[in-house]
Each structure stands twice: as structure tokens, then as C-alpha cells.
């Protein structure tokens, strides 16, 4: 073990700013590292709770508090405490093996690697910033997305890998995907149409002619058959200005929100060649998606279809 060594105060500040609890490895204080690390995990859990659907200041003059995180305190406390330890360091104490700047970086990387793999390739949480999926998802809700098999593996906006998808969405699934017009933005919508389906949206009602993938003879009589998506009014959730319905799609039941006095913006609909406005034929390898808040959602009615390679994953849990 080395002796007569003293940590650099300026380096302690930098490590404390960017790596928070890990600075205490560099200043030779493993006990502080453990305490701050556990404290950071606890505070992170508190932040998740406070910013969930139960956040007490979601509206009014205190709404700005929902953009503040207690975890930010560690960005201030850790560099200050690390700096103080470095300035008052007792050079007679033995220097442990972990009291080196490169050990700090390596330890942080080893901790982050499993997290990056987990969030990049398997499961990732997303927060809901807008109301386009109400009443299923409200602003401030969080969702857990299953990503494995969709082939579009990203982490914090960085593309980690691309592969051929082995999982295909089903009608009724809620997907997180990259917005086709700006792939840096993630959207969340519900799948209504699969490749080969014909979709009609008229008078705020959905009609689906499902793709026929069997023999030509079996499909011959289906050319004019459209299924009306079952829609049942829920009076207990409806008001004079908005109506909440329960829709059923391939045995999946979910609620949708319609504004009673809002007209359809048909003139803004995405138009396919040789197909009437308000009707769509879903191309191969693409999907037709809608928001559950039908009169307040930018979705396939307006920007077209979602290519398979832009799908990030499927929502499997909501909180």
C-alpha cells in the first residue's frame, strides 16, 4: 500500500460533479462511498414516487416543482464533501487500492454497463409528457417498455444496435416508437392496423378490414367486409364536453376519450394515392396507430404509418 499520498482537490471536485458517490473511493473513504451510494438509491426511489401520478403539485402555482429532483442535491453535496476531505486529508493513512482516479472511472463503468444493457436491450421506463393517450395514460404517468425482439435498441437517444425484428405488434398493443418526421422524439400510441389491413375512420368510429393471408379463394369474399370496432359509452366517466367509451379490439378492451363538440380534422388527414381521404391501406412492414385521446392526438391519421424499424418496444406496465 502507498503512503504519503494526498488526493488532488480539483480532481475530487470533478469526480464529485460527474460521478457523485464514487468520488469517495478516490479520496480513500470507502465508508462514505457506501453511505452516499445507498442514500442516492433511496432518494432516486423517492423522486420516482414524487413524480408519479401522486405528485402533490401537478397544477397551480407550484406545478414547476414536478421538474425538480432531490437527486440533484448529490451534484452539489458530493463535490463539496469530496473537496473538504481532500483538503484535510491525513497523508499518514494507507492508500487503498481503490483510491485512484482510474479505479473510480472503471467502477462507475462496471456499474453502468448492466444498466445500459438492461435499458438498451430489454426493459426501459418512459415518462408520459402529454395527454394524447388519455384516459389510458395521463401526463406524469410512467410506463415500462419491453424492447427485446423489436430490433431497435437505443439508450438515452443513442443507437446501440439494429437487428431484424423477431417480435411483431398485435392490434391493441401500446407501442413506443420514434416519430417518423423526427426520430429523435419518442411517441406512444395504440396499434389499430397491421400490415395489409384497411382502416376507415369516419364520424369518430373505426372500421377495420383485416388482412387476409390465406388462399386467394378464401379471401375472395372478404373484399367488402369491414369490422366495426365495438364502442360502448361509459356515462360514469363522461361529461357534457367529453365522452369516454370502451373499445374492444381483438379481445383487448381499453378506454378512449372523445370531445363532443370537436369536429374531425379530415382536411389534415394523411392521404394515400388512389385511396379516399379518411381511409388507409397499411403497407407491408408498417403499422397504423392512434392515440386514445382521439380528438387531441397526432397519430397515423396525420403523419401516416409507423415502419417496423422505428418501433422501440411494447408497453407492459403502467404506473
DRENFIBA-201923 format. One record per residue (C-alpha): chain; residue in one letter; x, y, z. Coordinates in steps of 0.25 Angstrom, whole numbers. Example, Ala and Ser with C-alpha at 12.3 -4.5 7.8 and 13.67 -1.06 7.14 Angstrom:
<rs>
R|kette|rest|u|v|w
R|A|a|49|-18|31
R|A|s|55|-4|29
</rs>
This chain:
<rs>
R|kette|rest|u|v|w
R|A|x|0|0|0
R|A|x|5|14|-3
R|A|x|7|24|8
R|A|x|10|39|8
R|A|x|-1|41|-3
R|A|x|-11|52|-4
R|A|x|-23|53|-13
R|A|x|-24|65|-22
R|A|x|-35|75|-18
R|A|x|-38|79|-32
R|A|x|-40|65|-37
R|A|x|-49|62|-25
R|A|x|-58|73|-29
R|A|x|-59|68|-44
R|A|x|-61|53|-39
R|A|x|-72|58|-29
R|A|x|-79|66|-40
R|A|x|-79|55|-51
R|A|x|-79|42|-42
R|A|x|-85|47|-29
R|A|x|-83|36|-18
R|A|x|-71|30|-26
R|A|x|-62|42|-22
R|A|x|-61|36|-8
R|A|x|-53|24|-14
R|A|x|-43|34|-19
R|A|x|-42|41|-6
R|A|x|-40|28|1
R|A|x|-53|28|9
R|A|x|-60|15|5
R|A|x|-70|17|17
R|A|x|-75|30|11
R|A|x|-76|23|-3
R|A|x|-85|13|3
R|A|x|-94|23|11
R|A|x|-95|32|-1
R|A|x|-98|21|-11
R|A|x|-109|15|-2
R|A|x|-114|29|0
R|A|x|-114|32|-15
R|A|x|-123|20|-17
R|A|x|-133|23|-7
R|A|x|-134|38|-12
R|A|x|-136|33|-26
R|A|x|-147|24|-21
R|A|x|-153|36|-14
R|A|x|-152|44|-27
R|A|x|-159|33|-35
R|A|x|-171|33|-25
R|A|x|-172|48|-24
R|A|x|-172|49|-39
R|A|x|-182|38|-41
R|A|x|-197|41|-43
R|A|x|-198|45|-28
R|A|x|-189|57|-29
R|A|x|-195|67|-20
R|A|x|-192|79|-29
R|A|x|-197|75|-42
R|A|x|-205|88|-45
R|A|x|-205|102|-40
R|A|x|-194|112|-36
R|A|x|-186|100|-30
R|A|x|-186|92|-43
R|A|x|-172|95|-46
R|A|x|-168|86|-34
R|A|x|-170|74|-43
R|A|x|-158|78|-51
R|A|x|-149|78|-39
R|A|x|-142|65|-34
R|A|x|-136|63|-20
R|A|x|-125|54|-26
R|A|x|-119|68|-32
R|A|x|-114|70|-17
R|A|x|-103|60|-19
R|A|x|-97|68|-30
R|A|x|-95|79|-20
R|A|x|-92|71|-7
R|A|x|-82|61|-13
R|A|x|-72|70|-19
R|A|x|-72|79|-7
R|A|x|-71|68|3
R|A|x|-60|61|-6
R|A|x|-53|74|-7
R|A|x|-53|76|8
R|A|x|-47|62|10
R|A|x|-36|64|0
R|A|x|-32|78|7
R|A|x|-32|72|21
R|A|x|-26|58|16
R|A|x|-17|51|26
R|A|x|-5|47|18
R|A|x|-1|37|29
R|A|x|-13|27|26
R|A|x|-10|16|16
R|A|x|-15|18|2
R|A|x|-25|7|-2
R|A|x|-25|0|-16
R|A|x|-38|7|-20
R|A|x|-32|22|-17
R|A|x|-28|24|-31
R|A|x|-36|33|-42
R|A|x|-36|22|-52
R|A|x|-42|12|-42
R|A|x|-53|22|-40
R|A|x|-56|22|-55
R|A|x|-55|7|-56
R|A|x|-64|5|-44
R|A|x|-74|14|-50
R|A|x|-74|8|-64
R|A|x|-75|-6|-58
R|A|x|-88|-1|-50
R|A|x|-94|6|-62
R|A|x|-91|-6|-72
R|A|x|-102|-15|-67
R|A|x|-112|-3|-66
R|A|x|-109|1|-81
R|A|x|-110|-14|-85
R|A|x|-124|-15|-78
R|A|x|-129|-2|-82
R|A|x|-124|-3|-96
R|A|x|-128|-17|-100
R|A|x|-138|-22|-90
R|A|x|-147|-12|-82
R|A|x|-147|3|-81
R|A|x|-156|13|-74
R|A|x|-162|25|-81
R|A|x|-170|36|-75
R|A|x|-183|41|-82
R|A|x|-182|57|-84
R|A|x|-195|59|-92
R|A|x|-209|55|-92
R|A|x|-211|48|-105
R|A|x|-213|35|-99
R|A|x|-223|39|-88
R|A|x|-231|33|-81
R|A|x|-221|21|-82
R|A|x|-209|29|-80
R|A|x|-208|43|-73
R|A|x|-197|53|-73
R|A|x|-188|49|-62
R|A|x|-190|34|-63
R|A|x|-179|25|-65
R|A|x|-178|12|-74
R|A|x|-169|0|-75
R|A|x|-166|-4|-89
R|A|x|-161|-18|-93
R|A|x|-151|-16|-104
R|A|x|-145|-29|-107
R|A|x|-148|-35|-121
R|A|x|-153|-22|-127
R|A|x|-139|-20|-132
R|A|x|-138|-5|-130
R|A|x|-128|-4|-118
R|A|x|-126|10|-113
R|A|x|-121|17|-100
R|A|x|-123|31|-96
R|A|x|-125|35|-111
R|A|x|-112|27|-115
R|A|x|-114|15|-125
R|A|x|-107|3|-119
R|A|x|-111|-7|-129
R|A|x|-121|-11|-140
R|A|x|-126|-25|-144
R|A|x|-137|-32|-151
R|A|x|-149|-32|-142
R|A|x|-153|-45|-137
R|A|x|-166|-39|-130
R|A|x|-178|-33|-137
R|A|x|-188|-24|-130
R|A|x|-203|-28|-129
R|A|x|-215|-20|-130
R|A|x|-218|-13|-117
R|A|x|-203|-12|-113
R|A|x|-198|1|-108
R|A|x|-185|4|-114
R|A|x|-173|14|-112
R|A|x|-167|18|-125
R|A|x|-158|28|-132
R|A|x|-167|39|-138
R|A|x|-165|37|-153
R|A|x|-163|52|-156
R|A|x|-153|54|-145
R|A|x|-147|41|-140
R|A|x|-141|48|-128
R|A|x|-155|49|-122
R|A|x|-162|37|-116
R|A|x|-177|35|-117
R|A|x|-186|25|-110
R|A|x|-199|21|-118
R|A|x|-208|9|-119
R|A|x|-207|-1|-131
R|A|x|-220|-1|-139
R|A|x|-216|-6|-152
R|A|x|-206|-17|-156
R|A|x|-199|-19|-170
R|A|x|-210|-22|-180
R|A|x|-221|-16|-172
R|A|x|-231|-6|-178
R|A|x|-235|5|-168
R|A|x|-246|15|-169
R|A|x|-248|26|-158
R|A|x|-261|33|-160
R|A|x|-271|40|-151
R|A|x|-260|37|-140
R|A|x|-263|22|-142
R|A|x|-253|12|-147
R|A|x|-255|1|-157
R|A|x|-244|-10|-160
R|A|x|-244|-19|-171
R|A|x|-233|-29|-166
R|A|x|-222|-34|-176
R|A|x|-225|-48|-182
R|A|x|-213|-56|-182
R|A|x|-219|-69|-186
R|A|x|-222|-74|-200
R|A|x|-228|-65|-211
R|A|x|-241|-73|-211
R|A|x|-243|-71|-196
R|A|x|-240|-56|-197
R|A|x|-249|-54|-210
R|A|x|-262|-52|-201
R|A|x|-255|-43|-191
R|A|x|-252|-31|-200
R|A|x|-264|-23|-195
R|A|x|-265|-28|-181
R|A|x|-261|-17|-170
R|A|x|-262|-20|-155
R|A|x|-267|-8|-147
R|A|x|-259|-6|-135
R|A|x|-268|-8|-123
R|A|x|-270|5|-115
R|A|x|-278|6|-102
R|A|x|-281|19|-95
R|A|x|-277|20|-81
R|A|x|-287|30|-75
R|A|x|-280|30|-61
R|A|x|-267|36|-67
R|A|x|-274|45|-77
R|A|x|-277|60|-76
R|A|x|-285|70|-85
R|A|x|-272|73|-92
R|A|x|-265|60|-94
R|A|x|-270|45|-95
R|A|x|-262|33|-90
R|A|x|-264|20|-98
R|A|x|-259|6|-96
R|A|x|-254|0|-109
R|A|x|-251|-15|-112
R|A|x|-241|-19|-122
R|A|x|-237|-34|-123
R|A|x|-241|-37|-109
R|A|x|-234|-25|-103
R|A|x|-242|-15|-96
R|A|x|-238|0|-94
R|A|x|-244|13|-92
R|A|x|-244|25|-102
R|A|x|-247|40|-100
R|A|x|-255|48|-110
R|A|x|-259|63|-109
R|A|x|-273|64|-112
R|A|x|-272|77|-120
R|A|x|-259|75|-127
R|A|x|-260|73|-142
R|A|x|-251|63|-149
R|A|x|-240|70|-156
R|A|x|-242|62|-168
R|A|x|-235|72|-177
R|A|x|-222|70|-170
R|A|x|-222|54|-171
R|A|x|-211|47|-178
R|A|x|-215|43|-192
R|A|x|-210|31|-199
R|A|x|-210|30|-215
R|A|x|-223|25|-220
R|A|x|-230|24|-207
R|A|x|-241|32|-201
R|A|x|-238|42|-190
R|A|x|-240|36|-177
R|A|x|-237|22|-182
R|A|x|-223|15|-181
R|A|x|-217|3|-186
R|A|x|-206|-1|-177
R|A|x|-193|-5|-185
R|A|x|-185|-17|-182
R|A|x|-175|-15|-170
R|A|x|-183|-3|-165
R|A|x|-194|-1|-155
R|A|x|-206|9|-153
R|A|x|-206|15|-139
R|A|x|-216|24|-132
R|A|x|-216|32|-118
R|A|x|-227|28|-109
R|A|x|-230|43|-107
R|A|x|-235|43|-121
R|A|x|-238|58|-123
R|A|x|-225|62|-117
R|A|x|-214|53|-123
R|A|x|-204|54|-134
R|A|x|-204|40|-140
R|A|x|-205|32|-153
R|A|x|-217|39|-157
R|A|x|-208|51|-159
R|A|x|-194|46|-161
R|A|x|-196|32|-167
R|A|x|-191|19|-164
R|A|x|-180|14|-154
R|A|x|-169|6|-160
R|A|x|-165|-7|-152
R|A|x|-151|-2|-151
R|A|x|-155|11|-143
R|A|x|-163|3|-132
R|A|x|-155|3|-119
R|A|x|-164|-7|-111
R|A|x|-177|-10|-105
R|A|x|-183|-4|-92
R|A|x|-185|-16|-82
R|A|x|-187|-8|-69
R|A|x|-193|6|-65
R|A|x|-191|13|-52
</rs>
